[in-house]
Amino acid sequence: MDKKVVVTASGLKALEEELEQLKTVRRKEVSEKIRVARSYGDLSENSEYDEAKNEQAIVEARIADLEVMLKNVVILDESELVTDAVSLGSTVKLYDEEFEEELEYIIVGSTEADIDLGKISDESPVGKALIGKKAGEVAEAILPSGDVARFKVISIG
């Protein structure tokens, strides 16, 4: 059984747009690269051809991944979010005890995670540690480095 992919409505739209772009634009671009590389002759020592075929494989793999995700998507109903404990979809204000700074993250499914936009996955070490915590509680996350990070939950929105 395939894993359910939980996304927000905007996350679903982004996945659908990426799939459409890959199918309509990138496939054509890669196909053209292959056609041009074939015109160079001997394919056995044609690095442009090899590179284009590799790119094609990457594009097709991503298309397949997106199609599986979209078949298993569950849209997070943001109107049903509870704010008494951290859950998927929560916006969380935290206090990082080590760096003595306030942070704000949105807890999202792994497909939407983007730390640059303040979106962390519920499957990440910090995301896992935060799930279920209430305002005032401290979450401890074991980071990939092996260090332990401590975050006090300030508020949940």
Secondary structure, DSSP 8 states (H G I E B T S, - for coil): ----EEE-HHHHHHHHHHHHHIIIIIHHHHHHHHHHHHTTS-GGG-HHHHHHHHHHHHHHHHHHHHHHHHHTEEE--GGG--SSS--TT-EEEEEETTTTEEEEEEEE-TTT-BGGGTEEETTSHHHHHHTT--TT-EEEEE-TTS-EEEEEEEEE-
